[in-house]
Amino acid sequence: MFGCGSSSVDDGPKIAPSSQHEAVISSNIDKDLEEQWMVEDSKIMMLLLGAAESGKSTIFKQLRILYGKPRTHEDLKMYGVIVRSNTIVAIRKLVCLLNKLELQSELEEESRDVYDEAAYDHSGMTPIDAMNELMKFVVNPDSSAPQESSEVDPDDWVGSSSKAGLATNAEAKLFLKHVDAIRVLWQSNTMRKVWAKRAMANVIDSHKEYLRELS
């Protein structure tokens, strides 16, 4: 004789709680990867080829100005620091090139003429004075000399920038200390001859715009 009894429906293998948790994590990872892939796939990538100083980076800067986020105050401070640092780099190369071209005697003669005509800069510096100052503090600084104050002028809106890096900030401070010497030397006739040979020192044309603003 057969008996009757209730039967249960087989729902398949049971998943342990730990396995369920791992499955949820795996699903979330797959979802994140898919979203990241979609973001990357929507980007337009460009490869610009060209010689140095042909304007490759300028194109990207213009695109950012037109379509990117507005620059913040910190961005502007960073660019200010970089411009000052670039000016120091340029004048250091130009001073070294002036020495290489052996134009010191012309600079001394020009300085005597300036002194005789009382046409020197309002700082009271002659071109040779400016050259000597830059040689001492910018080109061949004496590491044993006492360090000058590194305090930031509260009236200087650029100041320093954490985005620019330590070396760039240091160069920018050097610019402020010797801006008069840079201006006087840049305005000299001797420096015009040096500038004409700037390719020998790998000084790019755009540096001229920075130096002009010192006048």
TORFI-543823 format. One record per atom (N, C-alpha, C): residue in three letters; x, y, z. Coordinates in steps of 0.001 Angstrom, whole numbers, padded with zeros to 6 digits, always signed. Example, Ala and Ser with C-alpha at 12.3 -4.5 7.8 and 13.67 -1.06 7.14 Angstrom:
2
ALA+013190-005690+007800 ALA+012300-004500+007800 ALA+013200-003300+007800 SER+012850-002250+007080 SER+013670-001060+007140 SER+012900+000030+007870 
% end
This chain:
215
MET+000872-001194+000000 MET+000000+000000+000000 MET+000902+001235+000000 PHE+000499+002181-000842 PHE+001259+003422-000937 PHE+000656+004493-000035 GLY+001513+005272+000572 GLY+001026+006355+001412 GLY+001093+007690+000681 CYS+000381+008671+001108 CYS+000366+010010+000514 CYS+001100+010979+001444 GLY+001780+011847+000855 GLY+002486+012847+001644 GLY+002764+014094+000806 SER+003036+015229+001455 SER+003321+016475+000724 SER+004739+016440+000167 SER+004920+017059-000973 SER+006241+017128-001610 SER+006634+018593-001767 SER+007909+018893-001627 SER+008383+020284-001759 SER+008979+020510-003140 VAL+008830+021749-003667 VAL+009363+022099-004973 VAL+010851+022392-004835 ASP+011669+021808-005685 ASP+013122+022018-005637 ASP+013472+023360-006293 ASP+013927+024348-005503 ASP+014253+025679-006013 ASP+015684+025752-006521 GLY+016407+024712-006623 GLY+017784+024755-007093 GLY+018736+024908-005932 PRO+019982+024966-006231 PRO+020988+025070-005172 PRO+020883+026407-004440 LYS+021025+026321-003157 LYS+020974+027521-002333 LYS+022320+028266-002399 ILE+022255+029634-002468 ILE+023464+030451-002501 ILE+023770+030943-001094 ALA+024963+030670-000655 ALA+025357+031076+000687 ALA+025374+032607+000769 PRO+025115+033148+001935 PRO+025114+034615+002095 PRO+026397+035261+001613 SER+027538+034631+001893 SER+028806+035211+001472 SER+028911+035259-000047 SER+028383+034225-000704 SER+028406+034195-002167 SER+027487+035262-002748 GLN+026376+035513-002102 GLN+025453+036562-002555 GLN+026131+037937-002479 HIS+026834+038156-001384 HIS+027537+039436-001205 HIS+028602+039637-002288 GLU+029340+038571-002613 GLU+030370+038650-003648 GLU+029739+038905-005015 ALA+028561+038313-005222 ALA+027878+038514-006502 ALA+027444+039971-006668 VAL+026970+040576-005559 VAL+026545+041979-005601 VAL+027752+042882-005894 ILE+028886+042597-005226 ILE+030099+043387-005457 ILE+030558+043270-006900 SER+030547+042043-007430 SER+030967+041822-008818 SER+030062+042567-009787 SER+028751+042562-009482 SER+027796+043261-010354 SER+028039+044766-010334 ASN+028339+045296-009145 ASN+028608+046738-009031 ASN+029883+047129-009778 ILE+030907+046277-009682 ILE+032155+046544-010390 ILE+031924+046562-011892 ASP+031167+045571-012368 ASP+030860+045524-013809 ASP+030101+046771-014251 LYS+029188+047233-013391 LYS+028409+048430-013713 LYS+029307+049651-013776 ASP+030231+049785-012794 ASP+031152+050921-012784 ASP+032067+050905-013995 LEU+032560+049743-014351 LEU+033436+049623-015510 LEU+032710+050008-016795 GLU+031453+049621-016884 GLU+030668+049956-018078 GLU+030443+051464-018169 GLU+030152+052091-017011 GLU+029946+053537-017001 GLU+031230+054273-017371 GLN+032369+053796-016833 GLN+033655+054424-017158 GLN+033979+054259-018639 TRP+033660+053099-019173 TRP+033916+052859-020594 TRP+033083+053803-021452 MET+031826+054022-021048 MET+030958+054923-021806 MET+031481+056352-021761 VAL+032012+056760-020590 VAL+032579+058109-020467 VAL+033793+058248-021377 GLU+034698+057264-021318 GLU+035900+057313-022139 GLU+035566+057252-023623 ASP+034540+056448-023958 ASP+034169+056298-025364 ASP+033589+057581-025940 SER+033039+058441-025061 SER+032440+059699-025537 SER+033476+060797-025747 LYS+034719+060566-025277 LYS+035763+061570-025418 LYS+036323+061574-026838 ILE+036665+062764-027295 ILE+037305+062914-028599 ILE+038787+063172-028365 MET+039622+062312-028893 MET+041060+062423-028680 MET+041737+062951-029942 MET+042699+063855-029723 MET+043406+064465-030848 MET+044904+064279-030665 LEU+045577+064069-031755 LEU+047034+063999-031753 LEU+047538+065093-032692 LEU+048210+066091-032108 LEU+048737+067194-032900 LEU+050229+067017-033077 LEU+050672+067036-034300 LEU+052090+066890-034608 LEU+052617+068195-035188 GLY+053825+068542-034822 GLY+054414+069775-035340 GLY+055728+070073-034661 ALA+056457+070971-035247 ALA+057751+071358-034684 ALA+057555+072124-033384 ALA+058626+072276-032629 ALA+058576+073033-031381 ALA+058136+074471-031651 GLU+057320+074999-030758 GLU+056822+076380-030852 GLU+055963+076623-032091 SER+055320+075559-032594 SER+054443+075723-033759 SER+052998+075997-033358 GLY+052711+075963-032050 GLY+051369+076325-031586 GLY+050489+075165-031168 LYS+051088+074005-030916 LYS+050280+072838-030545 LYS+049538+073063-029231 SER+050263+073449-028205 SER+049622+073655-026902 SER+048692+074858-026925 THR+048977+075824-027775 THR+048121+077010-027868 THR+046718+076647-028324 ILE+046616+075672-029220 ILE+045298+075229-029698 ILE+044466+074706-028536 PHE+045082+073877-027682 PHE+044357+073330-026545 PHE+043967+074422-025555 LYS+044847+075403-025375 LYS+044526+076504-024471 LYS+043341+077308-025004 GLN+043307+077516-026315 GLN+042194+078249-026916 GLN+040890+077468-026784 LEU+040965+076148-026948 LEU+039767+075319-026793 LEU+039242+075397-025368 ARG+040165+075419-024424 ARG+039729+075513-023024 ARG+039074+076859-022758 ILE+039634+077931-023326 ILE+039039+079254-023144 ILE+037629+079303-023721 LEU+037455+078676-024895 LEU+036161+078730-025585 LEU+035129+077789-024988 TYR+035541+076578-024608 TYR+034580+075550-024231 TYR+034801+074958-022834 GLY+035915+075291-022205 GLY+036199+074706-020895 GLY+035616+075499-019745 LYS+035978+075085-018550 LYS+035506+075767-017353 LYS+036232+077103-017193 PRO+035544+078103-016645 PRO+036218+079399-016410 PRO+037400+079219-015463 ARG+038434+079991-015670 ARG+039607+079912-014798 ARG+039299+080499-013426 THR+039776+079821-012425 THR+039579+080289-011050 THR+040675+081293-010674 HIS+040514+081906-009526 HIS+041530+082850-009043 HIS+042854+082124-008828 GLU+042787+080897-008353 GLU+044007+080113-008141 GLU+044698+079796-009462 ASP+043911+079554-010509 ASP+044497+079316-011837 ASP+045269+080546-012298 LEU+044672+081714-012114 LEU+045318+082954-012548 LEU+046597+083219-011763 LYS+046578+082914-010480 LYS+047784+083075-009666 LYS+048890+082143-010168 MET+048502+080906-010520 MET+049481+079950-011022 MET+050117+080457-012314 TYR+049294+080988-013231 TYR+049837+081504-014488 TYR+050753+082700-014239 GLY+050397+083543-013265 GLY+051246+084682-012934 GLY+052612+084241-012447 VAL+052621+083224-011589 VAL+053882+082683-011080 VAL+054707+082093-012219 ILE+054054+081382-013128 ILE+054757+080746-014248 ILE+055369+081797-015183 VAL+054629+082859-015439 VAL+055148+083930-016303 VAL+056404+084544-015689 ARG+056379+084811-014394 ARG+057551+085384-013729 ARG+058730+084409-013775 SER+058442+083142-013554 SER+059498+082130-013607 SER+060091+082034-015005 ASN+059227+082061-016017 ASN+059714+081997-017400 ASN+060590+083197-017753 THR+060263+084355-017194 THR+061064+085546-017437 THR+062468+085379-016864 ILE+062548+084801-015672 ILE+063862+084542-015066 ILE+064652+083552-015912 VAL+064003+082505-016369 VAL+064681+081503-017209 VAL+065217+082153-018481 ALA+064402+083013-019091 ALA+064809+083668-020336 ALA+065991+084610-020120 ILE+065920+085457-019089 ILE+066999+086435-018880 ILE+068278+085731-018468 ARG+068162+084614-017753 ARG+069364+083853-017387 ARG+070070+083335-018647 LYS+069299+082827-019584 LYS+069882+082331-020839 LYS+070489+083473-021660 LEU+069808+084611-021657 LEU+070292+085747-022442 LEU+071577+086326-021865 VAL+071669+086359-020545 VAL+072894+086853-019907 VAL+074063+085928-020236 CYS+073822+084626-020169 CYS+074872+083663-020517 CYS+075278+083810-021984 LEU+074297+084078-022842 LEU+074596+084251-024265 LEU+075386+085534-024493 LEU+075071+086581-023769 LEU+075822+087840-023881 LEU+077299+087593-023564 ASN+077555+086821-022545 ASN+078942+086486-022199 ASN+079596+085638-023284 LYS+078821+084703-023811 LYS+079354+083822-024849 LYS+079723+084599-026109 LEU+078912+085616-026410 LEU+079168+086442-027590 LEU+080238+087507-027330 GLU+080718+087566-026092 GLU+081770+088510-025686 GLU+081380+089962-025972 LEU+080182+090303-025506 LEU+079669+091663-025710 LEU+079743+092509-024437 GLN+080497+092040-023440 GLN+080582+092787-022188 GLN+081178+094178-022399 SER+082189+094282-023271 SER+082827+095591-023493 SER+081843+096570-024125 GLU+080995+096083-025018 GLU+079983+096958-025621 GLU+078986+097421-024570 LEU+078655+096521-023660 LEU+077709+096885-022608 LEU+078322+097930-021678 GLU+079593+097786-021380 GLU+080277+098771-020535 GLU+080332+100135-021218 GLU+080623+100128-022524 GLU+080676+101389-023265 GLU+079305+102050-023314 GLU+078284+101237-023531 GLU+076922+101768-023551 GLU+076556+102356-022185 SER+077012+101706-021126 SER+076718+102184-019776 SER+077392+103521-019514 ARG+078612+103705-020020 ARG+079301+104999-019858 ARG+078552+106096-020582 ASP+078065+105793-021778 ASP+077300+106790-022540 ASP+076024+107170-021807 VAL+075367+106151-021261 VAL+074128+106405-020523 VAL+074400+107276-019305 TYR+075501+106992-018620 TYR+075850+107760-017422 TYR+076188+109207-017783 ASP+076934+109394-018870 ASP+077312+110744-019290 ASP+076102+111573-019672 GLU+075112+110916-020274 GLU+073927+111640-020742 GLU+072837+111714-019676 ALA+073115+111118-018507 ALA+072119+111102-017426 ALA+070792+110534-017919 ALA+070897+109499-018758 ALA+069684+108907-019334 ALA+069413+107524-018763 TYR+069991+107244-017600 TYR+069812+105915-017042 TYR+068421+105740-016447 ASP+068106+104513-016123 ASP+066785+104135-015639 ASP+066469+104835-014319 HIS+065170+104948-014005 HIS+064763+105610-012763 HIS+065284+104878-011530 SER+065675+103620-011696 SER+066245+102865-010582 SER+067669+103312-010264 GLY+068265+104107-011173 GLY+069640+104545-010995 GLY+070657+103535-011494 MET+070191+102480-012137 MET+071057+101415-012609 MET+071441+101625-014062 THR+072699+101338-014392 THR+073140+101319-015790 THR+073074+099871-016284 PRO+073146+099658-017595 PRO+073106+098288-018107 PRO+074166+097372-017513 ILE+075384+097886-017306 ILE+076429+097024-016745 ILE+076134+096717-015275 ASP+075528+097670-014553 ASP+075109+097406-013175 ASP+074081+096266-013147 ALA+073138+096361-014079 ALA+072095+095337-014156 ALA+072691+093971-014480 MET+073629+093962-015417 MET+074296+092724-015802 MET+075011+092096-014600 ASN+075733+092913-013861 ASN+076479+092410-012708 ASN+075537+091849-011631 GLU+074430+092532-011417 GLU+073464+092061-010418 GLU+072881+090713-010819 LEU+072514+090591-012086 LEU+071923+089337-012561 LEU+072935+088195-012560 MET+074172+088506-012879 MET+075216+087483-012833 MET+075379+086963-011403 LYS+075316+087868-010440 LYS+075575+087498-009047 LYS+074417+086748-008403 PHE+073197+087177-008699 PHE+072048+086624-007979 PHE+071173+085671-008795 VAL+071249+085745-010109 VAL+070368+084932-010949 VAL+071124+083856-011711 VAL+072249+084234-012328 VAL+072998+083281-013148 VAL+073906+082413-012285 ASN+074703+083048-011428 ASN+075634+082310-010560 ASN+075418+082707-009106 PRO+074268+082345-008549 PRO+073994+082759-007166 PRO+074952+082092-006187 ASP+075335+082849-005172 ASP+076245+082354-004146 ASP+075421+081674-003065 SER+075540+080355-002985 SER+074741+079596-002025 SER+075132+079884-000585 SER+076343+080418-000386 SER+076797+080704+000975 SER+076336+082071+001478 ALA+075810+082876+000560 ALA+075345+084216+000945 ALA+074090+084106+001799 PRO+073863+085049+002715 PRO+072653+085004+003551 PRO+071399+085094+002690 GLN+070397+084295+003041 GLN+069164+084243+002270 GLN+068330+085495+002511 GLU+067796+086035+001407 GLU+066932+087200+001515 GLU+065549+086774+001991 SER+064813+087725+002512 SER+063476+087429+003013 SER+062602+086881+001893 SER+061827+085844+002204 SER+060948+085226+001209 SER+059484+085567+001450 GLU+059245+086587+002281 GLU+057880+086983+002568 GLU+057204+087522+001312 VAL+055913+087200+001193 VAL+055135+087629+000034 VAL+054549+089007+000294 ASP+054694+089906-000666 ASP+054138+091248-000552 ASP+052613+091145-000526 PRO+051960+091654+000515 PRO+050496+091550+000588 PRO+049790+092285-000549 ASP+050469+093267-001159 ASP+049867+094010-002267 ASP+050049+093304-003607 ASP+050804+092206-003608 ASP+051041+091452-004834 ASP+049981+090362-004957 TRP+049041+090520-005884 TRP+047927+089579-005974 TRP+048359+088201-006459 VAL+049504+088127-007145 VAL+049973+086823-007632 VAL+050527+086000-006476 GLY+051473+086586-005736 GLY+052036+085878-004589 GLY+052691+084576-005005 SER+052259+083493-004391 SER+052773+082168-004725 SER+051602+081253-005047 SER+051908+080107-005646 SER+050862+079172-006035 SER+051315+077751-005746 SER+050497+077010-005007 SER+050823+075620-004700 SER+050769+074754-005952 LYS+050044+075225-006969 LYS+049924+074448-008206 LYS+051177+074535-009075 ALA+051981+075567-008855 ALA+053119+075818-009746 ALA+054370+075028-009370 GLY+054472+074566-008140 GLY+055665+073822-007729 GLY+056670+074706-007020 LEU+057530+074078-006230 LEU+058489+074824-005408 LEU+059500+075604-006244 ALA+060072+074945-007256 ALA+061104+075592-008070 ALA+060549+076802-008814 THR+059356+076658-009365 THR+058743+077759-010109 THR+058426+078932-009191 ASN+057938+078645-007987 ASN+057667+079712-007024 ASN+058943+080431-006613 ALA+060016+079676-006461 ALA+061301+080286-006092 ALA+061794+081221-007194 GLU+061640+080799-008454 GLU+062049+081642-009581 GLU+061192+082902-009638 ALA+059909+082768-009334 ALA+059011+083923-009368 ALA+059400+084956-008313 LYS+059814+084496-007131 LYS+060265+085413-006084 LYS+061564+086102-006499 LEU+062414+085356-007194 LEU+063667+085926-007692 LEU+063378+087044-008691 PHE+062355+086862-009485 PHE+061947+087885-010457 PHE+061608+089199-009762 LEU+060824+089117-008698 LEU+060403+090327-007996 LEU+061586+091070-007390 LYS+062592+090331-006923 LYS+063745+090954-006295 LYS+064638+091671-007304 HIS+064647+091194-008560 HIS+065594+091732-009540 HIS+064909+092232-010814 VAL+063648+092622-010689 VAL+062899+093062-011857 VAL+063505+094327-012463 ASP+064052+095229-011638 ASP+064666+096454-012169 ASP+065884+096118-013029 ALA+066717+095207-012548 ALA+067905+094815-013300 ALA+067515+094144-014621 ILE+066476+093327-014584 ILE+066009+092666-015803 ILE+065549+093706-016819 ARG+064776+094692-016345 ARG+064250+095728-017239 ARG+065378+096549-017855 VAL+066328+096974-017036 VAL+067409+097826-017524 VAL+068249+097090-018567 LEU+068590+095847-018291 LEU+069398+095094-019250 LEU+068621+094823-020530 TRP+067343+094512-020398 TRP+066528+094227-021570 TRP+066426+095448-022487 GLN+066379+096640-021927 GLN+066215+097853-022726 GLN+067518+098325-023365 SER+068621+097691-023045 SER+069911+098133-023591 SER+070051+097747-025063 ASN+070845+098535-025786 ASN+071104+098244-027196 ASN+071901+096950-027364 THR+072759+096677-026405 THR+073558+095457-026468 THR+072665+094227-026419 MET+071624+094279-025599 MET+070722+093138-025493 MET+069976+092897-026801 ARG+069768+093930-027594 ARG+069122+093725-028898 ARG+069962+092824-029784 LYS+071274+092999-029706 LYS+072165+092143-030488 LYS+072111+090701-029965 VAL+072018+090577-028656 VAL+071924+089246-028054 VAL+070615+088586-028462 TRP+069535+089351-028438 TRP+068225+088808-028787 TRP+068207+088289-030222 ALA+068905+088960-031095 ALA+068958+088517-032496 ALA+069601+087138-032622 LYS+070385+086753-031615 LYS+071061+085450-031616 LYS+070401+084474-030629 ARG+069171+084753-030227 ARG+068517+083988-029169 ARG+068410+082493-029445 ALA+068384+082120-030715 ALA+068279+080693-031046 ALA+069467+079907-030512 MET+070596+080576-030355 MET+071786+079904-029825 MET+071595+079478-028372 ALA+070685+080139-027668 ALA+070432+079825-026261 ALA+069065+079185-026055 ASN+068392+078875-027144 ASN+067067+078244-027070 ASN+066071+079101-026287 VAL+066076+080394-026591 VAL+065106+081315-025994 VAL+063975+081511-027000 ILE+062760+081207-026595 ILE+061644+081261-027541 ILE+061125+082686-027706 ASP+060485+082936-028850 ASP+060044+084286-029202 ASP+059047+084866-028198 SER+058173+084018-027658 SER+057115+084536-026780 SER+057655+085168-025506 HIS+058887+084853-025118 HIS+059473+085488-023940 HIS+059584+087003-024114 LYS+059667+087438-025360 LYS+059786+088866-025628 LYS+058569+089624-025097 GLU+057402+088982-025157 GLU+056189+089637-024681 GLU+056263+089879-023177 TYR+056828+088931-022442 TYR+056983+089122-020994 TYR+057922+090293-020711 LEU+059047+090308-021428 LEU+060092+091315-021166 LEU+059625+092711-021565 ARG+058828+092794-022617 ARG+058315+094099-023030 ARG+057447+094736-021961 GLU+056711+093899-021225 GLU+055780+094412-020214 GLU+056509+095055-019034 LEU+057819+094845-018954 LEU+058569+095432-017849 LEU+058869+096904-018070 SER+058723+097361-019302 SER+059073+098751-019640 SER+058086+099727-019006 
% end
